[in-house]
Every structure is written in structure tokens, then in C-alpha cells.
């Protein structure tokens, strides 16, 4: 085994640690499909039954049958964990019990719908997070997911189907699965299943076929699922090749590698490879190998190479700059690492005589016989020769630039010659030769290839002088000296070139280590930052150190608006807020090194975090060409990504802290309100009884006494209602109220509220407008009447006598809308939503009685019924409060509808 084939011990150690970590975790198997109805859940249940037959402890954690009989039959017989009940918006919902699963510890658990969002109040927001905790506990998991739920394809699929899917799974979860099983079904068969009612209920299936499940959508989704599965298989194959140190390229799929160099055919190579890749629909890469011989390229040549790499990147390639002592070896190593089956190079110009060296294509063919070599012609042979001559002149450094290195080489050789001459009487010729060889090694280490060659020649000449032969004569007696001279020359040349190569590799390794160290230090410092200002300061410090560029951070506020940049130690560059806003809105870079507004003096990078864009990083780059180097641009993009993630972390930490304080405040306030309300209800009841006793006590009280008694009774009742509101609000928020749902006509609820407020509505014109065909509603009659009552009371309270009050209801496709409207002064602009919060009033300075809980209670009750409530101003004046209730489908209605006031008026 050669040194190049010997496994890297660090990689072996990392692989051992990774395998140990995988052995401790459970195994995740995902059943993957293009859409609902292809049979993912059935396939999962079938596999689970096979495992159970083998004696594996299988448990159903969560399986959604969606009413499908065949799915339910597959699930029958498998034990299921009891669900956990959670109260959400005053409704009891059943959710997966993570703690119960961890306590039960089955060998295999079934968790349908990987992208499912858990009910608020669960330990994790997403089901895939529950699964991750199960895997960490060593429990194997089977799950299912559709292609439209993958985060990276979410926008693509919404563009195809016109429907945005909000429940998504990060791609890393899908990629980290131990096994992915593609469950596929042709679109025609899936449509037949839909029409047969095997996917959705008949009325739902008809609507689904018209919208999401159109045949064109299904074909596109199927292709995306197949491609995503193929990409995963390709990644698994590459991982296997790395782990097993497989050297030959496996031509499992078409993939290309374009070799960009200093020759004149570079642009043609890039464009030709892009065209071939487009026809084959294959991925492709473009690389430039920087050998020691190409280190001293002129600025114009280096700029041209970087522009070619930028062009390749714009055409869809993955680009890289490789460092190596020999171009062919570096290219072959890159191709084998990425399993690239075709290498595209420029064709060497035809010559009348065969050069002593082989072309790059020939060397590649010999080093990697399993790889296809595609040669791209340049323009004409004459132009190619002319360009080659120009490149040689440009590549060859001028004497003015190089003479200090050669002078130092001569000086070092002179010093080693003096030292060798002094040692000659003591150590003899071998000792002096080693001193001269040491000088050659020093020159190669310090100055590079050219000076090392000069040093080797000078050392050989000095050795000849030491033996008194200058130059050596190949006579019979002088043959040993001639051999010594030749050996010294060869050894000096080899040692000089070897040390020069080592010097070059050390420089490359130092640059790579510096980039890694910068990333590590930056991530470490950002992890400790607690404020956005600290993050911006850390980011500015590292960007200045690594890129020598002035930076400005334009962060967003809670409404995603760019804020002014914070002053920095280096001073702010001249910012263009228009370009920064464009970069924020389009989530793309703008400025030099990008595709947009390349004439801008600043580069604007959006700070893209996993959830949203957190701002824009503006850079004033002194050397724009530096950003054309792929490694440098990737380093900058990584910096921006780390900064964005840190900003998002700080944002959510602040939200979590504020939420914790708010929840604790709400809990304390609700406890206080409940305690005060309970303590006040008894004395208020006594006051009401006393007021009634005064009004009814014989003999009849005088007019003034009767008026005082009535006023006392009304005020006590008003205070009692407010105390009841406080108590009701605390009960609603604590989840202690359970809905007593009944199927009943809506007009019964409306009439009850109108009757209760009959005296208060006496001075208003009341109109009731209900649809002729209102269906029964599944509601709690007492609570819903409270909603209508509060809305009517609110209208009476804030409208003058003689105003019109209208109560109406209308049937929609999926809900019933109920409204209470008036023609009074209306709502203050901008407070339509605020008035539904606790202790908020339409006009804060209003002296009307009340504590601002009536509308908050309405929202809590409507939310508990699964509806929504809102307020708005009417176009012709006045306010309107509208709440919606979901339509039901009573299977056996027993309630009878009373005579409904279709169009009545009073007042």
C-alpha cells in the first residue's frame, strides 16, 4: 500500500466515534412518498407487522388513518400507546405522549406524519423533535413524510401547485435517516384511489382532485420525490466510498469535472462542460490547480482564472481551487473523492515535434483509466501557440522582481562554501559536501524553486573546487571526482525542489488552518453573545481581520424593516439603503462578486437564518478579486451564516424570556382575580338582597327612597356583573371551563340575549336579520348567549340613545357568520384588534362603566368553539363585530326550531 492509499488515522478515529454514537441511537426509517394516498402509512404498518412477527416489541405511537378502512385494518392488532390530552383554546385535544413512550421503551415505535406540528404546550413544537428524543433514547422509529414537506422544496412545490404547505421538516432530518423507503404510485392509479374514496371522503376527494391532486401536479411531485431519493442514494454511495477508501470512480451517474487553467481554452472548457451537463442533466464541478510553478502568475492571469471560476459558478458548477505539486494528481484525487466520471480538459496544440513531457489529458488517462477524458479544442493552433508564448512571458517573473531571492541564494551558498572549506581539513570531502547540501536545503525552504536550482549548481561547483578540479575532467583518474560532482548536483537538485515543494504545501496548510481557526473562534465568541450589538461587534472584528474590509450591519426590527447601522471602530462605509433593501427583499447578494449591481463599491450580503433574514451585511472590499476565490467566498458566506444564526438565537432567547415573564404575570393576575372575585361575590349578593328588601319593605318607601334603592340595586348588579366577568375570564384562561355542546338553532341563542337586554335596548332601534336556512349549530348555549349578550351590551354602552342596532347571521361554505352592528361613532382607528385584549377599551380615556373584559371573554369563548371574532368600522359609520362558528353535520338532529324572527324591528 502506498502512502497515498494509506487511510488517514484522524478520519479513522472520527469514523469510529461516529459509529459508536450511531450504535447508541435508535434507527430511523422513513417511508417517503410524492403525496398523500400513495400508501406510505400502509407500507409502514406492513413492515411493522413483519417486525412484530419476528418478536420485535412494536408499538403505535401515532398513526393517522384519516378514516381509511384498509389503513385501520393494517393497524388493528398492533398495541398503541394511550394519547395524552391537552387543553388548547379550551378544547381537549389528543396528542402523542412522549413521556409515556420513553417510560414504555419499546424496541420499535410508529410515528406517522413526520412534519406534524404538536399542540401548543407540548415539550417540542414538531413531531420530528419528539422522534429525535426517542432515537437518542435508543428506540427505533418508523415514520412517513411527503415530498412537499421537505423544507428545501417547499417554495418549489408551492410554485407548482399554487398551495403553500406550512408544516415542513428540515432536510437534515431526512438526510440523517438510517433508511428511506420510496413508496411510489403512478398518478393515474392515485387518481383512481381518490375517486374510489380510498384517500379522502367522497366530498373531500372531489375538491382535492380539482385543486392539489391535478394530474400535472402529481407528475411533478413524483419526479421531485424520485430525484430527492436518487440524491440521497448518491450521497450514501459517496459516504461508502469515503469510508471504504475506494479509489476508482464508479460511473453510477453522469457527472463532469472541468479543469480550468491558464491556457487560452479556459472559457470554452467551462461553457462546453456546462452545455454537456445541461444535456445530460448532470451535476458538474470546475477546479483550478495551483501548483508551485503557477504560484507566481501575473495579476492579470490570476484575475482571468478567477473570472473563469466565477463564470463556472454562474453556470451551475461547484468550484474549488486545489493546491498540489502536480496538476494531474490533484485533479484525479478530486474526481475520485466526488465520484466524477468525466473530466473535461483543453486539447494541447499540435506540434511538429513531440515534446518531452506528456499533455494533461495523457497524464490523467494514465492516472485514472476508469475516467472518461473529454478534450476541448481551442481556436486555432497558431493562436494557441501565440497565447502559450504570451503566457510563458507573463508567467516568467522579471529579473527586477526575482533578483533578491537569487542574491540571497548565492549568499547562502557562499557562506556554506566558506564553512565547507574550513571543515575540509577536519571532516574531509564528505563533511564539506553535507555543509553545501545544507545550504541548498535552506535556500529551497526560504526562496523556492528557482533559487534552489541555482544553489544546487553553485554547491556542485564549490564541491569541484574543494577537490581541486574545476571543472572536473572525465579522465580515468578523475572519474571518482566526476561521480561525486554528479551525485552532488543531482542530490542538490532533488533536495532543493523537495524543500521548495514542502514550503509551498506548508503555506497552503497554514492558510487552510487559519480559515478553520477563524471559523472556530468566531463560532465560539458568537455562542457567548447575548445582544445583537455584541454579535455585530464580533462579526466586524473577524471580517476586518480576515478580509481587511470595513463592515456595517443593517439589522431588521420586529417588522422586518432595516435599521440604521451601528457605528463601528473602523468607521461606516458609504451605505446605499436602496441596494441593502433589495438584498433583504430578494435574499440575494448584490455588489462586486455577485450577479447584481456589480458596479456598487460595496458588497451587500443578506444574513439568512433558518427562519427568516435577520439583516444585511455591507462590506467595503479593497480587493474585489479576492472574493472571486471560491474558498474566500465560502468563508465569507459562512461568516454571514454564523452571524445570522447567532442573531436568530438571541431573538428567540429574548422572546422566550418575555414569554416566560408574561406567562408568570398572567398566572399571578388570574390567581389574584379569582381570589378577589370569589371574596366579593358574597358581600355583593348581600347588597343586592338589601336593596331589594328596601324597595319592597312596608310601608312603601317615598319616591326619593325608592329612587335611591333602585339606583343602589342597579349599581350593585353592575358591579356584580363585572366581578362575574373577572371570575369567568380567569376560569376560561385556566382551562377549567368545559363546553357543554348541544345542537340547537342559532336564533334561540340570539333571542335569549335580546330578552335579557330588553330594558337596556328599549331606547335603541333593534333589527334582527337571519338567513332563512340557518343550520343547527354545535355550541354551548349558555356561553354563546354570553357572547351575543356582551356584544349587544357593548353596543348599548358606546352608542347614543336612538341608535340602530342590528343582529344578523349568514351561512358560508364552511362556517356561519354572526354579527352585531350599530350606526354609532365607530371604533378608534388602529384599535380594532387591541379592544379584544383584557382590560382594554375602545377609547382609553372613556368614562363609560366597565373594566374592559367583555370583548376578551367573547374572544375566549369563540376560540373555544373553534371560531374567530373580529371588529371593523362600517363604511357608512358605526361599528360591526363579527364572529364565525364552524358548520357541523348533525347525524340525527332532535332539536326543533322555534319561530325565527326573520326580519323584525322593535324600538
Secondary structure, 3 states (H helix, E strand, C coil): CCCCCCCCHHHHHHHHHHHHHHHHCCCEEEEEECCCCCCHHHHHHHHHHHHHHCCCCEEEEECCCCCCHHHHHHHCCCCECCCEEEEECCEEEEECCHHHHHHHCCCEEEECCCCCECCCCCCCCEHHHHHHHHHHCCCEEEEEEEHHHEHHHHHHHHHHHCCCCCCCECHHHHHCCCEEEEECCCHHHHHHHHHCCCCCCHHHHHHHHHCCCCHHHHHHHHHHHHHHHHHHHHHHHHHHHHHHCCCCCCCCCCEEEEECCCCCCHHHHHHHHHHHHHHHCCEEEEEEEECHHHCCCCHHHHHHHHHHHHHHHHCCCEEEEEECCCHHHHHHHHHHHHCCCEEEEECCCCCCCCCCCCCHHHHHHHHCCCCEEEEECCCCHHHHHHHHHHHHHHHCCCHHHHHHHHHHHHHHHHHHHHHHHHHHHHHHHHHHHHHHHHHHHHHHHHHCHHHHHHHHHHHHHHHHHHCCCCCCCCCCCCHHHHHHHHHHHHHHHHHHHHHHHHHHHHHHHHHHHHHHHHHHHHHHHHHHCCCHHHHHHHHHHHHHHHHCCEEEEEEECCCCCECCCCCCCCCCCCCCHHHHHHHHHHCCCECCCCCCCCCCCCEEEEEECCCCEEEEEEEECCCHHHHHCHHHHHHHHHHHHHHHHHHHHHHHHHHHHHHHHHHHHHHHHHHHHHHHHHHHHHHHHHHHHHHHHHHHCCCCCCHHHHHHHHHHHHHHHHHHHHHHHHHHHHHHHHCCCCCCEEEECHHHHHHHHHHHCCCCCCCCEEEEEECCCCCCEEEEHHHHHHHHHHHHHHHHHHCCCCCEEEEEEEECCCEEEEEEEECCCCCCCCCCCHHHCCCCCCCCCCCCCCCCCHHHHHHHHHHHCCCEEEEEECCCCCEEEEEEEECCCCCCCCCCCCCCCCEEEEC
